[in-house]
Amino acid sequence: METVRQVLVTHWHFMRWLRLVVGIIILIQAFQLQSMLYGILAVFFLFQAATNSGCCGAKGCAIPSQKNDRKNI
């Protein structure tokens, strides 16, 4: 089982960086507009970026990091 530190510091790919940037931008807008809805949306994106999860749950939509293609000959 992966520890929290391993989840936070490994497997940073394009979509994870994109979620982080979008979450930060929405968080800034939430403070500027004082909007609770934007704040909740920002926390959602930041949570996805931090935990490397998608909208389908924990690694439900994620591509496996290692290919397990072992063929028995």
Contacts in CASP RR format, 6 or more apart in sequence:
PFRMAT RR
TARGET T0000
AUTHOR 0000-0000-0000
METHOD contacts of the structure
MODEL  1
METVRQVLVTHWHFMRWLRLVVGIIILIQAFQLQSMLYGILAVFFLFQAA
TNSGCCGAKGCAIPSQKNDRKNI
7 50 0 8 1.000
7 51 0 8 1.000
7 52 0 8 1.000
8 50 0 8 1.000
11 52 0 8 1.000
11 65 0 8 1.000
16 49 0 8 1.000
16 52 0 8 1.000
17 49 0 8 1.000
19 45 0 8 1.000
19 46 0 8 1.000
19 48 0 8 1.000
19 49 0 8 1.000
20 45 0 8 1.000
20 46 0 8 1.000
20 49 0 8 1.000
22 45 0 8 1.000
23 41 0 8 1.000
23 42 0 8 1.000
23 45 0 8 1.000
23 46 0 8 1.000
23 49 0 8 1.000
24 42 0 8 1.000
24 46 0 8 1.000
26 38 0 8 1.000
26 39 0 8 1.000
26 41 0 8 1.000
26 42 0 8 1.000
26 45 0 8 1.000
27 38 0 8 1.000
27 39 0 8 1.000
27 42 0 8 1.000
27 43 0 8 1.000
27 46 0 8 1.000
29 35 0 8 1.000
29 38 0 8 1.000
29 42 0 8 1.000
30 36 0 8 1.000
30 38 0 8 1.000
30 39 0 8 1.000
30 41 0 8 1.000
30 42 0 8 1.000
47 53 0 8 1.000
48 54 0 8 1.000
48 55 0 8 1.000
51 58 0 8 1.000
52 59 0 8 1.000
52 62 0 8 1.000
53 59 0 8 1.000
53 60 0 8 1.000
53 62 0 8 1.000
54 60 0 8 1.000
54 61 0 8 1.000
54 62 0 8 1.000
55 61 0 8 1.000
END
